Amino acid sequence: MKNIAKIDSEMELDEASGREQEQYLTFRLGEETFAMGILSVKEILEYRGVTTVPMMPECVRGVINLRGRVVPVIDLSLRFGRDTTLPGRRTCIVIAEIDGEGGAQDVGVIVDAVNQVIEIPRGDIEPAPSFGAKLRGDFLAGMGKLDGQFVAILNIGNVLSVDEISALAGAGGLATRLPAGEVAASPGT
């Protein structure tokens, strides 16, 4: 895997207005643009494939070796209940640091393309809509105003909850891999 960019993050003060700015990495999934807080982003890698791991939830595409460490890779499109991300020329893996019960963990996220780092004043971030959104409510941190458009700001800690994805790898995650009509046997049956 080739390192495309390392991200150095910080919050800035807009000198002209005196308002606090928050930085976000924007990226594409299909035709939609999303953003995640830059403080969670460790680096961005060119997509070079992943090593599959048996009996994982469908959204866990596999693992990569990142400088000697095993990092799980999530297909964000599948996590959102959409189609599998098909690797293309601009497909990337964003390495995010997520807090879980066992401490901080690096998790890779497959996205169609990384756009840019943007700054949005805190006052230009609206609460996530309580209805009509295509995503689970706890996946959205808010909606940022950017050039007259709204961009969905993800609560990446909830989207990539290591505890929740680990739970999916249990009985519920296995059931999705059985042929149609078959159900996994309960322990002791």
Phi and psi restraints in degrees (value plus and minus 20) as a CYANA .aco file:
   2 LYS   PHI    -126.2   -86.2
   2 LYS   PSI     110.8   150.8
   3 ASN   PHI     -97.0   -57.0
   3 ASN   PSI      96.1   136.1
   4 ILE   PHI    -102.2   -62.2
   4 ILE   PSI     -66.4   -26.4
   5 ALA   PHI    -175.8  -135.8
   5 ALA   PSI     123.2   163.2
   6 LYS   PHI    -124.7   -84.7
   6 LYS   PSI     120.0   160.0
   7 ILE   PHI    -125.9   -85.9
   7 ILE   PSI     106.3   146.3
   8 ASP   PHI    -126.8   -86.8
   8 ASP   PSI     103.7   143.7
   9 SER   PHI    -137.0   -97.0
   9 SER   PSI     132.0   172.0
  10 GLU   PHI    -187.9  -147.9
  10 GLU   PSI     139.8   179.8
  11 MET   PHI    -114.2   -74.2
  11 MET   PSI     120.1   160.1
  12 GLU   PHI    -140.4  -100.4
  12 GLU   PSI     140.1   180.1
  13 LEU   PHI    -126.1   -86.1
  13 LEU   PSI     105.5   145.5
  14 ASP   PHI     -91.1   -51.1
  14 ASP   PSI      89.8   129.8
  15 GLU   PHI     -82.4   -42.4
  15 GLU   PSI     -54.1   -14.1
  16 ALA   PHI     -88.1   -48.1
  16 ALA   PSI     -61.9   -21.9
  17 SER   PHI    -124.8   -84.8
  17 SER   PSI     -34.8     5.2
  18 GLY   PHI      54.4    94.4
  18 GLY   PSI      -7.4    32.6
  19 ARG   PHI    -116.0   -76.0
  19 ARG   PSI     123.5   163.5
  20 GLU   PHI     -88.5   -48.5
  20 GLU   PSI     114.9   154.9
  21 GLN   PHI    -127.6   -87.6
  21 GLN   PSI     121.0   161.0
  22 GLU   PHI    -131.8   -91.8
  22 GLU   PSI     122.2   162.2
  23 GLN   PHI    -120.7   -80.7
  23 GLN   PSI     120.4   160.4
  24 TYR   PHI    -156.2  -116.2
  24 TYR   PSI     124.6   164.6
  25 LEU   PHI    -112.0   -72.0
  25 LEU   PSI     104.5   144.5
  26 THR   PHI    -119.9   -79.9
  26 THR   PSI     126.2   166.2
  27 PHE   PHI    -171.3  -131.3
  27 PHE   PSI     144.8   184.8
  28 ARG   PHI    -128.9   -88.9
  28 ARG   PSI     119.4   159.4
  29 LEU   PHI    -146.9  -106.9
  29 LEU   PSI      89.6   129.6
  30 GLY   PHI      42.0    82.0
  30 GLY   PSI    -147.3  -107.3
  31 GLU   PHI    -115.7   -75.7
  31 GLU   PSI     -17.2    22.8
  32 GLU   PHI    -125.6   -85.6
  32 GLU   PSI     128.5   168.5
  33 THR   PHI    -126.3   -86.3
  33 THR   PSI     114.5   154.5
  34 PHE   PHI    -146.0  -106.0
  34 PHE   PSI     146.0   186.0
  35 ALA   PHI    -156.4  -116.4
  35 ALA   PSI     129.5   169.5
  36 MET   PHI    -155.3  -115.3
  36 MET   PSI     126.2   166.2
  37 GLY   PHI     -76.9   -36.9
  37 GLY   PSI     112.6   152.6
  38 ILE   PHI     -85.4   -45.4
  38 ILE   PSI     -43.8    -3.8
  39 LEU   PHI     -86.1   -46.1
  39 LEU   PSI     -40.3    -0.3
  40 SER   PHI    -106.4   -66.4
  40 SER   PSI     -38.6     1.4
  41 VAL   PHI    -104.5   -64.5
  41 VAL   PSI     105.9   145.9
  42 LYS   PHI    -117.3   -77.3
  42 LYS   PSI     -63.3   -23.3
  43 GLU   PHI    -186.7  -146.7
  43 GLU   PSI     150.9   190.9
  44 ILE   PHI    -146.2  -106.2
  44 ILE   PSI     109.6   149.6
  45 LEU   PHI    -137.8   -97.8
  45 LEU   PSI     124.9   164.9
  46 GLU   PHI     -86.8   -46.8
  46 GLU   PSI     118.4   158.4
  47 TYR   PHI     -91.4   -51.4
  47 TYR   PSI     103.1   143.1
  48 ARG   PHI    -147.3  -107.3
  48 ARG   PSI      -1.9    38.1
  49 GLY   PHI      75.4   115.4
  49 GLY   PSI     146.9   186.9
  50 VAL   PHI    -155.8  -115.8
  50 VAL   PSI     139.6   179.6
  51 THR   PHI    -111.6   -71.6
  51 THR   PSI      99.5   139.5
  52 THR   PHI     -92.2   -52.2
  52 THR   PSI     130.2   170.2
  53 VAL   PHI    -143.8  -103.8
  53 VAL   PSI     106.3   146.3
  54 PRO   PHI     -86.4   -46.4
  54 PRO   PSI     132.7   172.7
  55 MET   PHI      42.0    82.0
  55 MET   PSI      15.2    55.2
  56 MET   PHI    -122.5   -82.5
  56 MET   PSI     139.0   179.0
  57 PRO   PHI     -77.7   -37.7
  57 PRO   PSI     133.8   173.8
  58 GLU   PHI     -76.7   -36.7
  58 GLU   PSI     -55.8   -15.8
  59 CYS   PHI     -92.5   -52.5
  59 CYS   PSI     -36.2     3.8
  60 VAL   PHI    -107.6   -67.6
  60 VAL   PSI      83.4   123.4
  61 ARG   PHI     -95.7   -55.7
  61 ARG   PSI     -42.1    -2.1
  62 GLY   PHI     132.7   172.7
  62 GLY   PSI    -173.0  -133.0
  63 VAL   PHI    -154.0  -114.0
  63 VAL   PSI     140.1   180.1
  64 ILE   PHI    -147.0  -107.0
  64 ILE   PSI     139.3   179.3
  65 ASN   PHI    -116.9   -76.9
  65 ASN   PSI      92.3   132.3
  66 LEU   PHI    -133.0   -93.0
  66 LEU   PSI      76.3   116.3
  67 ARG   PHI      32.1    72.1
  67 ARG   PSI      26.5    66.5
  68 GLY   PHI      67.8   107.8
  68 GLY   PSI     -22.4    17.6
  69 ARG   PHI    -127.5   -87.5
  69 ARG   PSI     122.5   162.5
  70 VAL   PHI    -107.0   -67.0
  70 VAL   PSI     102.7   142.7
  71 VAL   PHI    -141.1  -101.1
  71 VAL   PSI     102.0   142.0
  72 PRO   PHI     -88.3   -48.3
  72 PRO   PSI     127.8   167.8
  73 VAL   PHI    -142.8  -102.8
  73 VAL   PSI     104.8   144.8
  74 ILE   PHI    -125.2   -85.2
  74 ILE   PSI     115.8   155.8
  75 ASP   PHI    -106.7   -66.7
  75 ASP   PSI      85.1   125.1
  76 LEU   PHI     -80.3   -40.3
  76 LEU   PSI     -54.4   -14.4
  77 SER   PHI     -82.3   -42.3
  77 SER   PSI     -65.3   -25.3
  78 LEU   PHI     -85.8   -45.8
  78 LEU   PSI     -57.2   -17.2
  79 ARG   PHI     -80.5   -40.5
  79 ARG   PSI     -51.7   -11.7
  80 PHE   PHI    -108.3   -68.3
  80 PHE   PSI     -13.4    26.6
  81 GLY   PHI      60.5   100.5
  81 GLY   PSI       0.8    40.8
  82 ARG   PHI    -125.6   -85.6
  82 ARG   PSI    -190.5  -150.5
  83 ASP   PHI     -92.9   -52.9
  83 ASP   PSI     139.5   179.5
  84 THR   PHI     -79.5   -39.5
  84 THR   PSI     120.4   160.4
  85 THR   PHI     -93.0   -53.0
  85 THR   PSI     103.3   143.3
  86 LEU   PHI    -111.9   -71.9
  86 LEU   PSI     100.4   140.4
  87 PRO   PHI     -78.9   -38.9
  87 PRO   PSI     115.7   155.7
  88 GLY   PHI    -152.5  -112.5
  88 GLY   PSI    -192.5  -152.5
  89 ARG   PHI     -80.8   -40.8
  89 ARG   PSI     -53.3   -13.3
  90 ARG   PHI    -123.6   -83.6
  90 ARG   PSI     -14.9    25.1
  91 THR   PHI     -84.2   -44.2
  91 THR   PSI     115.6   155.6
  92 CYS   PHI    -152.7  -112.7
  92 CYS   PSI     142.6   182.6
  93 ILE   PHI    -134.1   -94.1
  93 ILE   PSI      98.3   138.3
  94 VAL   PHI    -112.6   -72.6
  94 VAL   PSI     103.2   143.2
  95 ILE   PHI    -110.7   -70.7
  95 ILE   PSI      98.0   138.0
  96 ALA   PHI    -136.1   -96.1
  96 ALA   PSI     127.0   167.0
  97 GLU   PHI    -119.2   -79.2
  97 GLU   PSI     103.4   143.4
  98 ILE   PHI    -139.8   -99.8
  98 ILE   PSI     116.8   156.8
  99 ASP   PHI    -107.4   -67.4
  99 ASP   PSI     111.9   151.9
 100 GLY   PHI    -155.0  -115.0
 100 GLY   PSI    -195.1  -155.1
 101 GLU   PHI     -80.5   -40.5
 101 GLU   PSI     -53.8   -13.8
 102 GLY   PHI    -108.3   -68.3
 102 GLY   PSI      -8.4    31.6
 103 GLY   PHI      81.8   121.8
 103 GLY   PSI    -186.4  -146.4
 104 ALA   PHI     -92.8   -52.8
 104 ALA   PSI     121.2   161.2
 105 GLN   PHI    -158.2  -118.2
 105 GLN   PSI     119.5   159.5
 106 ASP   PHI    -103.7   -63.7
 106 ASP   PSI     115.7   155.7
 107 VAL   PHI    -153.9  -113.9
 107 VAL   PSI     113.4   153.4
 108 GLY   PHI    -109.8   -69.8
 108 GLY   PSI     123.8   163.8
 109 VAL   PHI    -145.8  -105.8
 109 VAL   PSI     102.4   142.4
 110 ILE   PHI    -102.8   -62.8
 110 ILE   PSI     106.6   146.6
 111 VAL   PHI    -149.6  -109.6
 111 VAL   PSI     136.2   176.2
 112 ASP   PHI     -87.6   -47.6
 112 ASP   PSI     -58.2   -18.2
 113 ALA   PHI    -185.3  -145.3
 113 ALA   PSI     123.2   163.2
 114 VAL   PHI    -112.8   -72.8
 114 VAL   PSI     112.9   152.9
 115 ASN   PHI    -112.9   -72.9
 115 ASN   PSI     -96.4   -56.4
 116 GLN   PHI    -183.0  -143.0
 116 GLN   PSI     149.2   189.2
 117 VAL   PHI    -113.6   -73.6
 117 VAL   PSI     108.6   148.6
 118 ILE   PHI    -140.3  -100.3
 118 ILE   PSI     139.4   179.4
 119 GLU   PHI    -136.0   -96.0
 119 GLU   PSI     110.1   150.1
 120 ILE   PHI    -146.6  -106.6
 120 ILE   PSI     104.6   144.6
 121 PRO   PHI     -81.0   -41.0
 121 PRO   PSI     122.3   162.3
 122 ARG   PHI     -73.5   -33.5
 122 ARG   PSI     -55.7   -15.7
 123 GLY   PHI     -88.0   -48.0
 123 GLY   PSI     -34.8     5.2
 124 ASP   PHI    -117.8   -77.8
 124 ASP   PSI      -6.1    33.9
 125 ILE   PHI    -128.3   -88.3
 125 ILE   PSI      99.1   139.1
 126 GLU   PHI    -117.8   -77.8
 126 GLU   PSI     134.5   174.5
 127 PRO   PHI     -81.3   -41.3
 127 PRO   PSI     131.2   171.2
 128 ALA   PHI     -86.2   -46.2
 128 ALA   PSI     124.1   164.1
 129 PRO   PHI     -83.2   -43.2
 129 PRO   PSI     124.0   164.0
 130 SER   PHI    -104.2   -64.2
 130 SER   PSI     -31.1     8.9
 131 PHE   PHI    -169.0  -129.0
 131 PHE   PSI     141.1   181.1
 132 GLY   PHI      64.4   104.4
 132 GLY   PSI     -29.1    10.9
 133 ALA   PHI     -97.2   -57.2
 133 ALA   PSI     128.4   168.4
 134 LYS   PHI    -103.0   -63.0
 134 LYS   PSI     -25.2    14.8
 135 LEU   PHI    -135.6   -95.6
 135 LEU   PSI     138.7   178.7
 136 ARG   PHI     -77.8   -37.8
 136 ARG   PSI     121.5   161.5
 137 GLY   PHI     -77.9   -37.9
 137 GLY   PSI     -56.4   -16.4
 138 ASP   PHI     -95.7   -55.7
 138 ASP   PSI     -28.1    11.9
 139 PHE   PHI    -101.3   -61.3
 139 PHE   PSI     -38.5     1.5
 140 LEU   PHI    -123.1   -83.1
 140 LEU   PSI     107.8   147.8
 141 ALA   PHI    -108.5   -68.5
 141 ALA   PSI     -44.6    -4.6
 142 GLY   PHI     144.8   184.8
 142 GLY   PSI    -196.1  -156.1
 143 MET   PHI    -141.9  -101.9
 143 MET   PSI     100.5   140.5
 144 GLY   PHI    -115.0   -75.0
 144 GLY   PSI     117.8   157.8
 145 LYS   PHI    -105.2   -65.2
 145 LYS   PSI     106.4   146.4
 146 LEU   PHI    -163.8  -123.8
 146 LEU   PSI      92.4   132.4
 147 ASP   PHI      32.1    72.1
 147 ASP   PSI      24.9    64.9
 148 GLY   PHI      58.1    98.1
 148 GLY   PSI     -19.7    20.3
 149 GLN   PHI    -136.5   -96.5
 149 GLN   PSI     143.1   183.1
 150 PHE   PHI    -124.2   -84.2
 150 PHE   PSI     121.4   161.4
 151 VAL   PHI    -141.7  -101.7
 151 VAL   PSI     114.7   154.7
 152 ALA   PHI     -95.0   -55.0
 152 ALA   PSI     100.9   140.9
 153 ILE   PHI    -116.5   -76.5
 153 ILE   PSI      99.7   139.7
 154 LEU   PHI    -103.5   -63.5
 154 LEU   PSI     123.7   163.7
 155 ASN   PHI    -108.2   -68.2
 155 ASN   PSI      68.0   108.0
 156 ILE   PHI     -84.3   -44.3
 156 ILE   PSI     -46.9    -6.9
 157 GLY   PHI     -82.9   -42.9
 157 GLY   PSI     -57.3   -17.3
 158 ASN   PHI     -98.5   -58.5
 158 ASN   PSI     -59.2   -19.2
 159 VAL   PHI     -81.7   -41.7
 159 VAL   PSI     -62.2   -22.2
 160 LEU   PHI    -126.3   -86.3
 160 LEU   PSI       6.4    46.4
 161 SER   PHI     -70.0   -30.0
 161 SER   PSI      91.1   131.1
 162 VAL   PHI     -80.5   -40.5
 162 VAL   PSI     -58.6   -18.6
 163 ASP   PHI     -85.2   -45.2
 163 ASP   PSI     -64.1   -24.1
 164 GLU   PHI     -87.7   -47.7
 164 GLU   PSI     -62.8   -22.8
 165 ILE   PHI     -87.9   -47.9
 165 ILE   PSI     -55.3   -15.3
 166 SER   PHI     -82.8   -42.8
 166 SER   PSI     -59.7   -19.7
 167 ALA   PHI     -84.0   -44.0
 167 ALA   PSI     -55.6   -15.6
 168 LEU   PHI     -83.4   -43.4
 168 LEU   PSI     -48.1    -8.1
 169 ALA   PHI     -93.3   -53.3
 169 ALA   PSI     -31.5     8.5
 170 GLY   PHI     -93.8   -53.8
 170 GLY   PSI    -171.7  -131.7
 171 ALA   PHI     -75.0   -35.0
 171 ALA   PSI     -60.2   -20.2
 172 GLY   PHI     -83.3   -43.3
 172 GLY   PSI     -60.6   -20.6
 173 GLY   PHI     -88.5   -48.5
 173 GLY   PSI     -53.6   -13.6
 174 LEU   PHI     -92.2   -52.2
 174 LEU   PSI     -53.4   -13.4
 175 ALA   PHI     -81.6   -41.6
 175 ALA   PSI     -49.5    -9.5
 176 THR   PHI     -92.6   -52.6
 176 THR   PSI     -33.7     6.3
 177 ARG   PHI    -115.5   -75.5
 177 ARG   PSI     -27.4    12.6
 178 LEU   PHI     -99.6   -59.6
 178 LEU   PSI     132.2   172.2
 179 PRO   PHI     -78.7   -38.7
 179 PRO   PSI     133.8   173.8
 180 ALA   PHI     -74.2   -34.2
 180 ALA   PSI     115.1   155.1
 181 GLY   PHI      71.0   111.0
 181 GLY   PSI     -35.7     4.3
 182 GLU   PHI    -116.2   -76.2
 182 GLU   PSI     125.4   165.4
 183 VAL   PHI    -144.4  -104.4
 183 VAL   PSI     120.2   160.2
 184 ALA   PHI     -84.3   -44.3
 184 ALA   PSI     118.7   158.7
 185 ALA   PHI     -92.6   -52.6
 185 ALA   PSI     122.2   162.2
 186 SER   PHI     -94.3   -54.3
 186 SER   PSI     131.7   171.7
 187 PRO   PHI     -76.3   -36.3
 187 PRO   PSI     115.6   155.6
 188 GLY   PHI      67.8   107.8
 188 GLY   PSI     -15.7    24.3
